[in-house]
Protein backbone atom coordinates (compact mmCIF):
# COMPACT_ATOMS: atom_id res chain seq x y z
CA UNK A 1 0.00 0.00 0.00
CA UNK A 2 1.02 3.58 -0.68
CA UNK A 3 -0.33 6.75 0.97
CA UNK A 4 -1.81 8.80 -1.89
CA UNK A 5 -4.29 11.18 -0.23
CA UNK A 6 -3.35 12.75 3.11
CA UNK A 7 -4.16 15.95 4.93
CA UNK A 8 -3.04 15.59 8.59
CA UNK A 9 -3.06 13.28 11.63
CA UNK A 10 -6.68 14.18 12.54
CA UNK A 11 -8.15 13.70 9.07
CA UNK A 12 -8.76 10.28 7.56
CA UNK A 13 -10.57 8.67 4.70
CA UNK A 14 -14.34 8.71 4.91
CA UNK A 15 -15.44 7.14 1.63
CA UNK A 16 -13.98 5.88 -1.66
CA UNK A 17 -15.95 5.28 -4.86
CA UNK A 18 -14.54 4.02 -8.18
CA UNK A 19 -16.20 4.83 -11.51
CA UNK A 20 -17.68 1.49 -12.68
CA UNK A 21 -16.75 2.23 -16.31
CA UNK A 22 -13.26 3.70 -15.80
CA UNK A 23 -11.15 2.58 -12.84
CA UNK A 24 -8.79 5.55 -13.32
CA UNK A 25 -11.59 7.82 -12.03
CA UNK A 26 -11.78 7.62 -8.24
CA UNK A 27 -13.63 9.82 -5.76
CA UNK A 28 -12.76 10.03 -2.07
CA UNK A 29 -13.84 12.00 0.95
CA UNK A 30 -11.81 13.01 3.97
CA UNK A 31 -13.32 13.32 7.46
CA UNK A 32 -11.66 15.19 10.31
CA UNK A 33 -12.72 13.52 13.55
CA UNK A 34 -11.41 12.23 16.86
CA UNK A 35 -13.02 9.85 19.33
CA UNK A 36 -12.18 10.43 22.98
CA UNK A 37 -11.66 7.71 25.58
CA UNK A 38 -15.06 8.31 27.18
CA UNK A 39 -18.59 7.97 25.85
CA UNK A 40 -19.98 10.83 23.73
CA UNK A 41 -16.62 12.53 23.33
CA UNK A 42 -16.42 12.81 19.55
CA UNK A 43 -14.76 15.89 18.11
CA UNK A 44 -15.26 16.90 14.46
CA UNK A 45 -13.24 19.50 12.58
CA UNK A 46 -13.73 21.22 9.24
CA UNK A 47 -10.72 19.85 7.37
CA UNK A 48 -12.67 17.29 5.35
CA UNK A 49 -13.52 17.47 1.68
CA UNK A 50 -14.36 15.64 -1.54
CA UNK A 51 -11.57 14.74 -3.95
CA UNK A 52 -11.27 13.29 -7.46
CA UNK A 53 -8.46 11.40 -9.16
CA UNK A 54 -8.34 10.70 -12.89
CA UNK A 55 -5.14 8.63 -12.75
CA UNK A 56 -6.19 5.77 -10.48
CA UNK A 57 -5.37 7.59 -7.25
CA UNK A 58 -1.86 8.83 -7.99
CA UNK A 59 -2.90 12.49 -7.79
CA UNK A 60 -5.98 14.21 -6.37
CA UNK A 61 -7.91 17.45 -6.85
CA UNK A 62 -10.34 18.78 -4.27
CA UNK A 63 -13.82 19.37 -5.67
CA UNK A 64 -15.21 22.68 -4.46
CA UNK A 65 -17.63 24.35 -6.91
CA UNK A 66 -21.06 24.42 -5.26
CA UNK A 67 -19.93 22.60 -2.10
CA UNK A 68 -19.57 24.17 1.36
CA UNK A 69 -16.12 25.52 2.26
CA UNK A 70 -15.69 23.76 5.61
CA UNK A 71 -16.74 20.14 5.14
CA UNK A 72 -16.73 17.90 8.19
CA UNK A 73 -17.83 14.64 6.54
CA UNK A 74 -19.12 13.41 3.16
CA UNK A 75 -20.53 10.14 1.81
CA UNK A 76 -20.48 9.62 -1.95
CA UNK A 77 -22.34 7.68 -4.64
CA UNK A 78 -21.75 7.22 -8.38
CA UNK A 79 -24.68 6.37 -10.63
CA UNK A 80 -23.95 2.94 -12.16
CA UNK A 81 -25.99 3.81 -15.27
CA UNK A 82 -24.61 7.35 -15.66
CA UNK A 83 -21.14 7.55 -14.04
CA UNK A 84 -20.85 11.33 -14.46
CA UNK A 85 -23.79 11.69 -12.08
CA UNK A 86 -22.83 11.78 -8.40
CA UNK A 87 -24.48 12.26 -5.04
CA UNK A 88 -22.84 13.46 -1.85
CA UNK A 89 -24.30 13.68 1.62
CA UNK A 90 -22.26 16.54 3.11
CA UNK A 91 -22.01 17.69 6.73
CA UNK A 92 -20.65 20.99 8.01
CA UNK A 93 -20.55 22.13 11.64
CA UNK A 94 -23.90 23.86 11.06
CA UNK A 95 -25.96 21.60 8.79
CA UNK A 96 -26.11 18.59 6.48
CA UNK A 97 -27.40 18.44 2.93
CA UNK A 98 -27.42 16.26 -0.17
CA UNK A 99 -25.63 17.56 -3.25
CA UNK A 100 -25.76 16.30 -6.84
CA UNK A 101 -23.31 16.63 -9.71
CA UNK A 102 -24.06 15.90 -13.36
CA UNK A 103 -20.52 16.60 -14.60
CA UNK A 104 -18.30 14.17 -12.72
CA UNK A 105 -17.98 16.37 -9.64
CA UNK A 106 -16.83 19.55 -11.35
CA UNK A 107 -19.90 21.41 -10.04
CA UNK A 108 -22.53 20.60 -7.41
CA UNK A 109 -26.03 21.77 -6.48
CA UNK A 110 -28.17 21.00 -3.44
CA UNK A 111 -30.93 18.59 -4.37
CA UNK A 112 -33.62 19.67 -1.91
CA UNK A 113 -34.65 21.96 0.92
CA UNK A 114 -35.96 18.92 2.83
CA UNK A 115 -33.45 18.36 5.65
CA UNK A 116 -34.72 14.90 6.62
CA UNK A 117 -32.86 12.73 4.03
CA UNK A 118 -29.54 14.37 5.01
CA UNK A 119 -30.06 13.94 8.75
CA UNK A 120 -27.38 11.99 10.54
CA UNK A 121 -27.91 8.67 12.24
CA UNK A 122 -28.85 9.72 15.74
CA UNK A 123 -27.71 13.23 14.84
CA UNK A 124 -24.17 12.01 14.18
CA UNK A 125 -22.85 10.14 11.19
CA UNK A 126 -24.18 11.06 7.78
CA UNK A 127 -26.62 8.89 5.88
CA UNK A 128 -25.50 6.66 3.05
CA UNK A 129 -26.74 7.79 -0.37
CA UNK A 130 -27.18 5.41 -3.33
CA UNK A 131 -28.51 5.41 -6.87
CA UNK A 132 -30.88 2.94 -8.45
CA UNK A 133 -28.62 0.79 -10.68
CA UNK A 134 -30.63 1.53 -13.84
CA UNK A 135 -32.13 4.99 -13.27
CA UNK A 136 -30.11 7.97 -11.95
CA UNK A 137 -33.34 9.84 -11.12
CA UNK A 138 -34.12 7.27 -8.40
CA UNK A 139 -31.98 7.82 -5.32
CA UNK A 140 -31.96 6.57 -1.73
CA UNK A 141 -30.75 7.86 1.62
CA UNK A 142 -30.48 5.72 4.76
CA UNK A 143 -30.21 6.89 8.37
CA UNK A 144 -32.93 6.61 11.04
CA UNK A 145 -35.39 6.42 8.16
CA UNK A 146 -34.89 5.02 4.65
CA UNK A 147 -35.78 7.68 2.07
CA UNK A 148 -36.47 7.38 -1.65
CA UNK A 149 -36.64 10.04 -4.34
CA UNK A 150 -37.82 9.44 -7.90
CA UNK A 151 -36.93 12.94 -9.15
CA UNK A 152 -33.18 13.03 -8.59
CA UNK A 153 -33.39 14.08 -4.95
CA UNK A 154 -35.82 17.01 -5.14
CA UNK A 155 -38.63 15.35 -3.18
CA UNK A 156 -38.36 12.43 -0.75
CA UNK A 157 -40.66 9.81 0.71
CA UNK A 158 -39.85 7.74 3.79
CA UNK A 159 -40.50 4.07 3.21
CA UNK A 160 -38.97 2.36 6.22
CA UNK A 161 -38.00 3.37 9.73
CA UNK A 162 -39.12 5.43 12.65
CA UNK A 163 -37.65 8.75 13.66
CA UNK A 164 -36.26 8.14 17.10
CA UNK A 165 -35.13 4.55 17.02
CA UNK A 166 -34.04 2.86 13.82
CA UNK A 167 -30.44 2.94 12.56
CA UNK A 168 -30.00 1.99 8.90
CA UNK A 169 -26.28 1.95 8.10
CA UNK A 170 -26.38 1.06 4.38
CA UNK A 171 -28.57 -0.02 1.48
CA UNK A 172 -28.16 -2.38 -1.45
CA UNK A 173 -30.38 -2.27 -4.52
CA UNK A 174 -30.66 -5.41 -6.59
CA UNK A 175 -29.39 -4.57 -10.09
The 8 nearest C-alpha neighbors of each residue, nearest first, counted from 0:
[[1, 2, 3, 56, 4, 57, 55, 5],
 [0, 2, 3, 4, 57, 56, 5, 58],
 [1, 3, 4, 0, 5, 57, 56, 6],
 [2, 4, 1, 57, 56, 5, 58, 59],
 [5, 3, 2, 6, 59, 58, 56, 12],
 [6, 4, 7, 3, 2, 11, 10, 12],
 [5, 7, 10, 4, 8, 11, 46, 9],
 [8, 6, 10, 9, 5, 11, 31, 46],
 [7, 9, 10, 6, 11, 5, 31, 32],
 [10, 8, 7, 31, 32, 11, 33, 6],
 [11, 9, 31, 30, 7, 8, 6, 29],
 [12, 10, 29, 30, 31, 13, 9, 5],
 [11, 13, 29, 14, 28, 30, 10, 27],
 [12, 14, 29, 28, 30, 11, 73, 72],
 [13, 15, 28, 27, 74, 12, 75, 16],
 [16, 14, 27, 26, 28, 17, 25, 13],
 [15, 17, 26, 25, 27, 18, 14, 76],
 [18, 16, 25, 22, 19, 24, 26, 15],
 [17, 19, 21, 20, 24, 22, 25, 82],
 [20, 18, 21, 17, 79, 22, 82, 77],
 [19, 21, 18, 22, 82, 79, 17, 24],
 [22, 20, 18, 23, 24, 19, 17, 25],
 [21, 23, 24, 18, 17, 55, 20, 19],
 [22, 24, 55, 54, 53, 21, 25, 52],
 [25, 23, 53, 22, 18, 52, 21, 55],
 [26, 24, 17, 52, 51, 16, 18, 23],
 [27, 25, 51, 16, 50, 15, 17, 52],
 [28, 26, 15, 50, 14, 49, 16, 51],
 [27, 29, 49, 14, 13, 48, 73, 12],
 [28, 30, 47, 12, 13, 48, 11, 10],
 [31, 29, 47, 72, 13, 10, 11, 71],
 [32, 30, 10, 44, 47, 9, 46, 43],
 [31, 33, 43, 42, 44, 30, 9, 10],
 [34, 32, 42, 41, 35, 43, 9, 31],
 [35, 33, 41, 40, 42, 36, 32, 37],
 [34, 36, 40, 37, 41, 33, 38, 42],
 [35, 37, 34, 38, 40, 39, 41, 33],
 [38, 36, 35, 40, 39, 34, 41, 33],
 [37, 39, 40, 36, 35, 41, 34, 42],
 [40, 38, 41, 37, 35, 34, 36, 42],
 [39, 41, 35, 38, 37, 34, 42, 36],
 [42, 40, 34, 33, 39, 35, 43, 32],
 [41, 43, 33, 32, 34, 40, 44, 35],
 [44, 42, 32, 31, 71, 33, 41, 45],
 [43, 45, 31, 46, 71, 32, 42, 47],
 [44, 46, 71, 69, 70, 47, 31, 43],
 [45, 47, 31, 44, 71, 70, 69, 48],
 [48, 46, 30, 29, 70, 71, 31, 45],
 [47, 49, 29, 70, 28, 50, 46, 61],
 [50, 48, 28, 62, 61, 27, 29, 73],
 [49, 51, 61, 27, 60, 62, 26, 28],
 [52, 50, 26, 60, 59, 25, 61, 27],
 [51, 53, 59, 25, 56, 24, 54, 58],
 [52, 54, 24, 23, 55, 25, 51, 56],
 [55, 53, 23, 56, 52, 57, 24, 58],
 [54, 56, 23, 57, 53, 24, 52, 25],
 [57, 55, 52, 58, 54, 25, 3, 59],
 [56, 58, 54, 55, 3, 59, 52, 53],
 [59, 57, 56, 52, 54, 3, 60, 53],
 [60, 58, 52, 51, 50, 61, 56, 57],
 [61, 59, 51, 50, 62, 52, 58, 49],
 [60, 62, 50, 49, 63, 51, 59, 48],
 [63, 61, 50, 49, 60, 64, 105, 104],
 [62, 64, 66, 65, 61, 68, 106, 67],
 [65, 63, 106, 66, 107, 62, 105, 104],
 [64, 66, 107, 108, 106, 63, 67, 109],
 [67, 65, 63, 64, 107, 68, 108, 98],
 [68, 66, 69, 70, 65, 63, 91, 89],
 [69, 67, 70, 66, 63, 48, 45, 91],
 [70, 68, 45, 67, 91, 71, 46, 47],
 [71, 69, 91, 47, 45, 48, 72, 90],
 [70, 72, 45, 47, 91, 90, 30, 44],
 [73, 71, 30, 90, 70, 89, 47, 29],
 [74, 72, 89, 88, 28, 87, 90, 75],
 [75, 73, 88, 87, 14, 127, 89, 128],
 [74, 76, 87, 86, 73, 88, 14, 128],
 [75, 77, 86, 129, 85, 128, 87, 78],
 [78, 76, 85, 82, 79, 84, 86, 18],
 [77, 79, 82, 81, 130, 80, 84, 135],
 [80, 78, 132, 81, 82, 77, 19, 133],
 [79, 81, 133, 78, 132, 82, 134, 135],
 [80, 82, 78, 83, 79, 84, 135, 77],
 [83, 81, 78, 84, 77, 79, 18, 80],
 [84, 82, 103, 102, 81, 101, 85, 78],
 [83, 85, 101, 82, 100, 78, 81, 103],
 [86, 84, 77, 100, 76, 99, 78, 83],
 [85, 87, 99, 76, 75, 98, 100, 77],
 [88, 86, 75, 98, 74, 97, 89, 73],
 [87, 89, 97, 74, 73, 96, 117, 98],
 [90, 88, 73, 96, 95, 87, 72, 97],
 [91, 89, 95, 72, 71, 94, 70, 73],
 [90, 92, 70, 71, 93, 94, 95, 69],
 [91, 93, 94, 71, 90, 45, 70, 44],
 [94, 92, 91, 95, 90, 71, 69, 70],
 [95, 93, 91, 90, 92, 96, 89, 118],
 [96, 94, 90, 89, 117, 91, 118, 88],
 [95, 97, 117, 89, 88, 98, 114, 90],
 [96, 98, 88, 87, 109, 117, 110, 89],
 [97, 99, 109, 87, 108, 110, 86, 107],
 [100, 98, 86, 107, 108, 85, 110, 109],
 [99, 101, 107, 85, 104, 84, 102, 106],
 [100, 102, 84, 83, 103, 85, 99, 104],
 [103, 101, 83, 104, 100, 105, 84, 106],
 [102, 104, 83, 105, 101, 84, 100, 85],
 [105, 103, 100, 106, 102, 62, 107, 85],
 [104, 106, 102, 103, 62, 64, 107, 100],
 [107, 105, 64, 104, 65, 100, 102, 108],
 [106, 108, 65, 100, 99, 98, 64, 66],
 [109, 107, 98, 99, 65, 110, 100, 106],
 [110, 108, 98, 97, 111, 99, 107, 96],
 [109, 111, 152, 153, 98, 97, 99, 108],
 [112, 110, 153, 113, 109, 152, 154, 97],
 [111, 113, 114, 110, 109, 153, 96, 154],
 [114, 112, 111, 115, 116, 154, 155, 117],
 [113, 115, 117, 116, 112, 118, 96, 95],
 [114, 116, 118, 117, 113, 155, 146, 144],
 [117, 115, 118, 140, 114, 146, 113, 155],
 [118, 116, 96, 115, 114, 95, 97, 126],
 [119, 117, 115, 116, 114, 95, 122, 125],
 [120, 118, 125, 122, 123, 124, 126, 121],
 [119, 121, 142, 122, 123, 124, 143, 166],
 [120, 122, 123, 119, 143, 124, 166, 163],
 [121, 123, 119, 120, 118, 124, 125, 143],
 [124, 122, 119, 120, 121, 125, 118, 126],
 [123, 125, 119, 120, 126, 122, 121, 72],
 [126, 124, 119, 120, 123, 127, 118, 88],
 [125, 127, 142, 141, 119, 140, 117, 128],
 [126, 128, 141, 140, 169, 74, 125, 129],
 [127, 129, 140, 139, 76, 126, 141, 88],
 [130, 128, 139, 76, 138, 140, 127, 131],
 [131, 129, 138, 78, 135, 132, 137, 139],
 [130, 132, 134, 137, 133, 138, 135, 172],
 [133, 131, 79, 174, 130, 134, 80, 78],
 [134, 132, 80, 131, 135, 79, 174, 130],
 [133, 135, 131, 136, 137, 132, 80, 130],
 [136, 134, 137, 78, 130, 131, 81, 133],
 [137, 135, 151, 150, 134, 149, 138, 152],
 [138, 136, 149, 135, 131, 148, 134, 151],
 [139, 137, 130, 148, 129, 147, 131, 151],
 [140, 138, 147, 129, 146, 128, 130, 148],
 [139, 141, 128, 146, 127, 116, 145, 126],
 [142, 140, 145, 126, 127, 167, 144, 169],
 [141, 143, 126, 120, 167, 144, 166, 119],
 [144, 142, 166, 165, 120, 162, 167, 160],
 [143, 145, 160, 142, 159, 161, 141, 146],
 [144, 146, 141, 159, 157, 140, 158, 160],
 [147, 145, 157, 140, 156, 139, 158, 155],
 [148, 146, 139, 156, 155, 138, 157, 140],
 [147, 149, 155, 152, 138, 137, 150, 154],
 [148, 150, 137, 136, 151, 138, 147, 152],
 [151, 149, 136, 152, 148, 153, 137, 154],
 [152, 150, 136, 137, 153, 149, 148, 138],
 [151, 153, 110, 148, 150, 154, 111, 138],
 [152, 154, 111, 110, 150, 151, 155, 148],
 [155, 153, 152, 148, 150, 111, 156, 113],
 [156, 154, 148, 147, 146, 157, 152, 153],
 [155, 157, 147, 146, 158, 148, 154, 145],
 [158, 156, 146, 145, 159, 144, 147, 155],
 [157, 159, 145, 146, 156, 160, 147, 144],
 [160, 158, 145, 144, 157, 161, 146, 143],
 [161, 159, 144, 165, 143, 145, 162, 158],
 [160, 162, 165, 144, 163, 164, 143, 159],
 [163, 161, 143, 164, 144, 160, 165, 121],
 [162, 164, 161, 165, 143, 121, 160, 166],
 [163, 165, 162, 161, 166, 143, 160, 121],
 [164, 166, 143, 160, 161, 167, 163, 144],
 [167, 165, 143, 142, 168, 120, 164, 144],
 [166, 168, 142, 141, 169, 143, 165, 144],
 [167, 169, 166, 142, 141, 127, 170, 126],
 [170, 168, 127, 167, 141, 171, 126, 142],
 [171, 169, 172, 141, 168, 129, 127, 167],
 [170, 172, 173, 169, 129, 174, 131, 130],
 [173, 171, 174, 131, 170, 132, 130, 129],
 [172, 174, 171, 132, 131, 170, 133, 130],
 [173, 132, 172, 133, 131, 171, 79, 80]]
